[in-house]
């Protein structure tokens, strides 16, 4: 097991790259989730105001 964790002497390069990669994916997921929630809230506000997707008032 220690040989696997040492990565043939390249552990100092391999493990930080895993951490950076996973961290980057986590940040991307969080940013995407926040933007999705903001867009969903904006859509709710626009729909409540009676605006269509084209920015005109809907005739009901």
Secondary structure, DSSP 8 states (H G I E B T S, - for coil): -HHHHHGGGTHHHHHHHHHHHHHHHHHHHHHHHHHHHHHHHHHHHHHHHTB-TTSSB---
